[in-house]
């Protein structure tokens, strides 16, 4: 079996991190639903997706570049991608709070849960041996 090129390895790892992050968001939303009610669970899910979906777009756009020859492209894409991700996340957060009948607290829990799950997954993934 041929070895994967560096670009595919990096992309797969980045998509894996976001996949686990979104799993964490769904888990937090499910717990909120079970502990409180459906509306709160959906508010937590909406808040988490307001950060998770822009993160998925960030990975799709930025991690097209890998290797020493593409370092400048990667850095440029990373900086602009992070700016766009933050703006899009803020826009989605405000959109959810202003247009859907969820409490601000449930949306904030989901949003913070998505950020926290991202960092937990990163620490878990990148602390493994052989990385």
Secondary structure, 3 states (H helix, E strand, C coil): CCCCCHHHHHHHHHHHHHHHHHHHHHHHHHHHHHHCCHHHHHHHHHHHHHHHHHHHHHHHHHCCCCCHHHHHHHHHHHHHHHHHHHHHHHHHHHHHHHHCCCCHHHHHHHHHHHHHHHHHHHHHHHCCCCC
